[in-house]
Amino acid sequence: MRLQHLLPHQLRTAVGEGWPLLVPTGCIEYHGPHMALGLDTILVEELLERVARRTECVVAPPFWYGPTGYAVTGPDRGTLDVSTERFGRHVKDVLSSFWDVGFKWIVVGVHHQQMDGPESLAIRQAAAEVTFEKTHAERGHAWWGKAPLSPADFVFERIQVWPSVLPEAADQGVVMADHAGFYETSLLMAARPELVELERLDMHAPWYCTSADSKAREASVEAGERMWQAMVDAWLRKLSTLHRPKRPTPEQVTITGLF
């Protein structure tokens, strides 16, 4: 279910039953002459939507405008760049609001520049700051020093940042560090074929989509679907490990209500 499409009673159900909130993030960046500029965000959003078809969760609108550092091209080819600091502050504000709504699990999905890139680092810092600030506000000074956390208290894990390609999918041969090459091209071909035009790959295309290692011309829908299957399965298995509260009975909902 998409967050922006939820009716109030659906939101109450999702929060009350501990459904994870999945948040896509990415950027606008040149990916060769053959693919859409929004690939990094589109891939994460597609992944989370496929996950949502198979388990109870909510998918939030993406953080579209992440920092790129103009590492691949400048704005002349459509790449956008933003301040990492200001991006992080925006992410922090939104994650803080998700916390206030009541989501017990907030998982941000990242594809662009992997887990140690500026985008991921900004998101991880924002998540850590929200966790400590919100918990301090709710529990007071020295909240962690007063007593050990109970086994059911997952406060430090409430906001998490995951790569699009989890280790389990990587073990099946899915590669995340592949800018506009075989892997990204195949994934986009399988998800949004109208956003890929392989015939535009020629001798003037950048090295990262024409080199021997890139193999972008060998991309296929079939290869992309195999990768999607591995990526979705890995996310589903990891999501299944998150603690979920017991479903309230109809009587409990009637008597106590939610919100």
DRENDO-1510 file (C-alpha; in Angstrom, 1 decimal, always signed):
<recs>
REC; n; res; u; v; w
REC; 1; MET; +0.0; +0.0; +0.0 .
REC; 2; ARG; +1.2; +3.5; -0.8 .
REC; 3; LEU; +1.3; +5.9; +2.1 .
REC; 4; GLN; -0.2; +8.8; +0.1 .
REC; 5; HIS; -3.1; +6.6; -0.9 .
REC; 6; LEU; -4.1; +5.4; +2.6 .
REC; 7; LEU; -7.4; +6.4; +4.1 .
REC; 8; PRO; -7.2; +7.1; +7.9 .
REC; 9; HIS; -8.6; +3.8; +8.9 .
REC; 10; GLN; -6.0; +2.0; +6.7 .
REC; 11; LEU; -3.2; +4.0; +8.4 .
REC; 12; ARG; -4.5; +3.1; +11.8 .
REC; 13; THR; -4.4; -0.6; +10.8 .
REC; 14; ALA; -0.9; -0.3; +9.4 .
REC; 15; VAL; +0.5; +1.4; +12.5 .
REC; 16; GLY; -1.5; -0.7; +15.0 .
REC; 17; GLU; -0.3; -3.9; +13.4 .
REC; 18; GLY; +3.3; -2.8; +13.1 .
REC; 19; TRP; +3.5; -2.8; +9.3 .
REC; 20; PRO; +7.0; -1.7; +8.2 .
REC; 21; LEU; +7.2; +1.7; +6.3 .
REC; 22; LEU; +9.5; +1.3; +3.3 .
REC; 23; VAL; +11.0; +4.5; +2.0 .
REC; 24; PRO; +12.7; +4.7; -1.4 .
REC; 25; THR; +15.5; +7.2; -2.1 .
REC; 26; GLY; +17.7; +8.2; -5.0 .
REC; 27; CYS; +18.6; +11.0; -7.3 .
REC; 28; ILE; +18.5; +12.4; -10.8 .
REC; 29; GLU; +21.7; +11.4; -12.6 .
REC; 30; TYR; +22.9; +10.6; -16.1 .
REC; 31; HIS; +23.1; +6.9; -16.8 .
REC; 32; GLY; +24.3; +6.8; -20.4 .
REC; 33; PRO; +22.4; +7.7; -23.5 .
REC; 34; HIS; +20.2; +4.6; -23.2 .
REC; 35; MET; +18.5; +4.9; -19.8 .
REC; 36; ALA; +16.3; +7.3; -17.8 .
REC; 37; LEU; +17.8; +9.9; -15.5 .
REC; 38; GLY; +15.8; +8.7; -12.5 .
REC; 39; LEU; +17.1; +5.1; -12.6 .
REC; 40; ASP; +18.5; +5.0; -9.1 .
REC; 41; THR; +15.2; +6.1; -7.6 .
REC; 42; ILE; +13.0; +4.1; -10.0 .
REC; 43; LEU; +14.8; +0.9; -9.2 .
REC; 44; VAL; +14.4; +1.2; -5.4 .
REC; 45; GLU; +10.7; +2.2; -5.8 .
REC; 46; GLU; +10.1; -0.7; -8.0 .
REC; 47; LEU; +11.8; -3.1; -5.5 .
REC; 48; LEU; +9.7; -1.8; -2.6 .
REC; 49; GLU; +6.5; -2.0; -4.6 .
REC; 50; ARG; +7.2; -5.6; -5.6 .
REC; 51; VAL; +7.9; -6.4; -1.9 .
REC; 52; ALA; +4.6; -4.7; -0.9 .
REC; 53; ARG; +2.7; -7.0; -3.2 .
REC; 54; ARG; +3.9; -10.0; -1.1 .
REC; 55; THR; +3.8; -8.7; +2.5 .
REC; 56; GLU; +2.0; -6.2; +4.6 .
REC; 57; CYS; +3.9; -3.0; +4.5 .
REC; 58; VAL; +3.5; +0.7; +3.4 .
REC; 59; VAL; +5.6; +2.3; +0.7 .
REC; 60; ALA; +6.3; +6.0; +1.2 .
REC; 61; PRO; +6.9; +8.5; -1.6 .
REC; 62; PRO; +10.6; +8.6; -2.5 .
REC; 63; PHE; +13.3; +11.1; -1.5 .
REC; 64; TRP; +14.1; +12.0; -5.2 .
REC; 65; TYR; +16.8; +14.6; -5.0 .
REC; 66; GLY; +19.8; +13.0; -3.3 .
REC; 67; PRO; +23.4; +14.3; -3.6 .
REC; 68; THR; +25.4; +13.1; -6.6 .
REC; 69; GLY; +28.5; +15.2; -6.3 .
REC; 70; TYR; +28.5; +15.4; -10.1 .
REC; 71; ALA; +30.6; +12.3; -10.0 .
REC; 72; VAL; +29.5; +11.0; -13.4 .
REC; 73; THR; +28.5; +14.2; -15.3 .
REC; 74; GLY; +27.6; +17.7; -14.7 .
REC; 75; PRO; +24.2; +19.4; -15.2 .
REC; 76; ASP; +24.7; +19.6; -18.9 .
REC; 77; ARG; +23.5; +16.0; -19.2 .
REC; 78; GLY; +20.7; +16.3; -16.7 .
REC; 79; THR; +22.4; +15.3; -13.5 .
REC; 80; LEU; +21.3; +17.2; -10.4 .
REC; 81; ASP; +23.3; +17.8; -7.2 .
REC; 82; VAL; +22.2; +19.1; -3.8 .
REC; 83; SER; +23.9; +19.8; -0.5 .
REC; 84; THR; +24.5; +16.6; +1.4 .
REC; 85; GLU; +24.0; +18.6; +4.7 .
REC; 86; ARG; +20.7; +20.1; +3.6 .
REC; 87; PHE; +19.5; +16.8; +2.1 .
REC; 88; GLY; +20.2; +15.1; +5.4 .
REC; 89; ARG; +18.3; +17.7; +7.3 .
REC; 90; HIS; +15.3; +17.2; +5.0 .
REC; 91; VAL; +15.5; +13.5; +5.5 .
REC; 92; LYS; +15.7; +13.9; +9.2 .
REC; 93; ASP; +12.6; +16.0; +9.3 .
REC; 94; VAL; +10.6; +13.4; +7.3 .
REC; 95; LEU; +11.9; +10.5; +9.3 .
REC; 96; SER; +11.0; +12.3; +12.5 .
REC; 97; SER; +7.5; +12.8; +11.3 .
REC; 98; PHE; +7.2; +9.1; +10.4 .
REC; 99; TRP; +8.3; +8.3; +14.0 .
REC; 100; ASP; +5.6; +10.7; +15.3 .
REC; 101; VAL; +2.9; +9.0; +13.2 .
REC; 102; GLY; +3.7; +5.8; +15.0 .
REC; 103; PHE; +5.5; +3.5; +12.6 .
REC; 104; LYS; +7.5; +1.0; +14.6 .
REC; 105; TRP; +9.7; +0.0; +11.7 .
REC; 106; ILE; +11.0; +2.5; +9.1 .
REC; 107; VAL; +13.3; +1.1; +6.4 .
REC; 108; VAL; +15.0; +3.3; +3.9 .
REC; 109; GLY; +16.1; +1.7; +0.7 .
REC; 110; VAL; +19.2; +2.9; -1.1 .
REC; 111; HIS; +20.7; +2.1; -4.5 .
REC; 112; HIS; +22.7; +5.2; -5.5 .
REC; 113; GLN; +26.5; +5.0; -4.6 .
REC; 114; GLN; +26.0; +2.1; -2.3 .
REC; 115; MET; +26.0; +2.3; +1.5 .
REC; 116; ASP; +29.1; +4.4; +2.0 .
REC; 117; GLY; +28.2; +7.2; -0.5 .
REC; 118; PRO; +27.2; +10.7; +0.6 .
REC; 119; GLU; +23.5; +9.9; +0.2 .
REC; 120; SER; +23.5; +6.8; +2.4 .
REC; 121; LEU; +25.8; +8.4; +5.0 .
REC; 122; ALA; +23.4; +11.4; +5.2 .
REC; 123; ILE; +20.4; +9.2; +5.7 .
REC; 124; ARG; +22.1; +7.0; +8.3 .
REC; 125; GLN; +23.2; +10.1; +10.3 .
REC; 126; ALA; +19.6; +11.5; +10.1 .
REC; 127; ALA; +18.3; +8.1; +11.3 .
REC; 128; ALA; +20.6; +8.0; +14.3 .
REC; 129; GLU; +19.9; +11.6; +15.3 .
REC; 130; VAL; +16.1; +11.0; +15.1 .
REC; 131; THR; +16.4; +7.8; +17.2 .
REC; 132; PHE; +18.3; +9.5; +20.0 .
REC; 133; GLU; +16.4; +12.8; +20.0 .
REC; 134; LYS; +12.9; +11.2; +19.9 .
REC; 135; THR; +13.8; +8.6; +22.5 .
REC; 136; HIS; +15.2; +11.2; +24.8 .
REC; 137; ALA; +12.1; +13.4; +24.4 .
REC; 138; GLU; +9.9; +10.4; +25.2 .
REC; 139; ARG; +11.8; +8.8; +28.0 .
REC; 140; GLY; +13.7; +11.7; +29.6 .
REC; 141; HIS; +17.4; +12.1; +30.7 .
REC; 142; ALA; +19.5; +9.0; +31.1 .
REC; 143; TRP; +16.8; +6.9; +29.6 .
REC; 144; TRP; +19.3; +4.2; +28.6 .
REC; 145; GLY; +21.4; +4.4; +31.7 .
REC; 146; LYS; +18.6; +3.6; +34.1 .
REC; 147; ALA; +18.1; +0.0; +33.2 .
REC; 148; PRO; +18.8; -2.5; +30.5 .
REC; 149; LEU; +16.5; -2.4; +27.5 .
REC; 150; SER; +13.9; -5.2; +27.6 .
REC; 151; PRO; +14.1; -7.8; +24.9 .
REC; 152; ALA; +11.0; -6.4; +23.3 .
REC; 153; ASP; +12.5; -2.9; +23.1 .
REC; 154; PHE; +13.9; -2.4; +19.6 .
REC; 155; VAL; +14.3; +1.4; +19.7 .
REC; 156; PHE; +17.8; +1.3; +18.2 .
REC; 157; GLU; +16.6; -0.7; +15.3 .
REC; 158; ARG; +13.4; +1.3; +14.6 .
REC; 159; ILE; +14.9; +3.2; +11.7 .
REC; 160; GLN; +17.1; +1.2; +9.4 .
REC; 161; VAL; +18.9; +1.8; +6.0 .
REC; 162; TRP; +19.2; -1.1; +3.7 .
REC; 163; PRO; +20.9; -1.4; +0.3 .
REC; 164; SER; +18.7; -2.4; -2.7 .
REC; 165; VAL; +20.9; -5.5; -3.1 .
REC; 166; LEU; +21.1; -7.3; +0.3 .
REC; 167; PRO; +24.0; -9.8; +0.9 .
REC; 168; GLU; +21.6; -12.7; +0.2 .
REC; 169; ALA; +20.9; -11.3; -3.3 .
REC; 170; ALA; +24.5; -10.5; -3.9 .
REC; 171; ASP; +25.3; -14.1; -3.2 .
REC; 172; GLN; +23.1; -15.0; -6.1 .
REC; 173; GLY; +25.2; -12.8; -8.4 .
REC; 174; VAL; +23.3; -9.5; -8.3 .
REC; 175; VAL; +25.8; -6.6; -8.5 .
REC; 176; MET; +24.9; -3.2; -7.0 .
REC; 177; ALA; +28.1; -1.3; -8.1 .
REC; 178; ASP; +27.2; -1.3; -11.8 .
REC; 179; HIS; +26.6; +2.2; -13.2 .
REC; 180; ALA; +24.5; +1.9; -16.4 .
REC; 181; GLY; +26.0; -1.5; -17.2 .
REC; 182; PHE; +24.5; -5.0; -17.6 .
REC; 183; TYR; +22.8; -5.2; -14.2 .
REC; 184; GLU; +21.1; -1.8; -14.0 .
REC; 185; THR; +20.1; -1.9; -17.6 .
REC; 186; SER; +18.6; -5.4; -17.2 .
REC; 187; LEU; +16.7; -4.4; -14.1 .
REC; 188; LEU; +15.2; -1.3; -15.7 .
REC; 189; MET; +14.4; -3.3; -18.9 .
REC; 190; ALA; +12.4; -5.7; -16.8 .
REC; 191; ALA; +10.6; -3.1; -14.7 .
REC; 192; ARG; +10.2; -0.2; -17.2 .
REC; 193; PRO; +11.1; -1.3; -20.7 .
REC; 194; GLU; +9.9; +2.0; -22.1 .
REC; 195; LEU; +12.7; +3.8; -20.3 .
REC; 196; VAL; +15.5; +1.9; -22.0 .
REC; 197; GLU; +16.7; +2.3; -25.6 .
REC; 198; LEU; +19.7; +0.0; -26.1 .
REC; 199; GLU; +20.1; +1.1; -29.7 .
REC; 200; ARG; +21.4; +4.5; -28.4 .
REC; 201; LEU; +24.5; +2.7; -27.1 .
REC; 202; ASP; +27.2; +3.5; -29.7 .
REC; 203; MET; +31.0; +4.2; -29.8 .
REC; 204; HIS; +30.4; +7.7; -28.4 .
REC; 205; ALA; +28.7; +6.5; -25.2 .
REC; 206; PRO; +30.7; +6.8; -21.9 .
REC; 207; TRP; +33.2; +4.1; -20.9 .
REC; 208; TYR; +31.0; +2.8; -18.1 .
REC; 209; CYS; +28.4; +1.5; -20.5 .
REC; 210; THR; +30.6; +0.5; -23.4 .
REC; 211; SER; +33.6; -1.1; -21.7 .
REC; 212; ALA; +34.2; -4.9; -21.8 .
REC; 213; ASP; +33.2; -5.1; -18.2 .
REC; 214; SER; +30.0; -3.2; -18.6 .
REC; 215; LYS; +28.2; -5.6; -21.0 .
REC; 216; ALA; +25.3; -3.2; -21.1 .
REC; 217; ARG; +24.5; -4.4; -24.7 .
REC; 218; GLU; +24.0; -7.9; -23.3 .
REC; 219; ALA; +21.2; -6.8; -20.9 .
REC; 220; SER; +17.9; -8.5; -21.1 .
REC; 221; VAL; +14.5; -8.6; -19.5 .
REC; 222; GLU; +15.0; -12.3; -18.6 .
REC; 223; ALA; +18.2; -11.4; -16.7 .
REC; 224; GLY; +16.5; -8.5; -15.0 .
REC; 225; GLU; +13.6; -10.6; -13.8 .
REC; 226; ARG; +16.0; -13.1; -12.3 .
REC; 227; MET; +17.7; -10.3; -10.4 .
REC; 228; TRP; +14.4; -8.8; -9.2 .
REC; 229; GLN; +13.4; -12.2; -7.9 .
REC; 230; ALA; +16.6; -12.5; -5.9 .
REC; 231; MET; +16.4; -8.9; -4.6 .
REC; 232; VAL; +12.7; -9.1; -3.5 .
REC; 233; ASP; +13.2; -12.5; -1.8 .
REC; 234; ALA; +16.1; -11.2; +0.2 .
REC; 235; TRP; +14.1; -8.1; +1.3 .
REC; 236; LEU; +11.1; -10.3; +2.3 .
REC; 237; ARG; +13.2; -12.6; +4.3 .
REC; 238; LYS; +14.9; -9.8; +6.2 .
REC; 239; LEU; +11.6; -8.0; +6.8 .
REC; 240; SER; +10.2; -11.2; +8.2 .
REC; 241; THR; +12.7; -11.0; +11.1 .
REC; 242; LEU; +11.3; -7.6; +12.3 .
REC; 243; HIS; +9.3; -8.0; +15.5 .
REC; 244; ARG; +5.6; -7.4; +14.9 .
REC; 245; PRO; +3.0; -6.9; +17.7 .
REC; 246; LYS; +0.2; -9.3; +18.0 .
REC; 247; ARG; -2.9; -8.2; +16.0 .
REC; 248; PRO; -5.5; -6.6; +18.3 .
REC; 249; THR; -8.8; -8.4; +18.5 .
REC; 250; PRO; -11.9; -6.7; +17.2 .
REC; 251; GLU; -13.0; -6.2; +20.8 .
REC; 252; GLN; -9.7; -4.4; +21.7 .
REC; 253; VAL; -10.0; -2.1; +18.7 .
REC; 254; THR; -13.6; -1.3; +19.7 .
REC; 255; ILE; -12.8; -0.7; +23.3 .
REC; 256; THR; -9.4; +1.0; +23.2 .
REC; 257; GLY; -9.2; +2.3; +19.7 .
REC; 258; LEU; -6.1; +3.3; +17.8 .
REC; 259; PHE; -4.8; +6.9; +17.9 .
</recs>
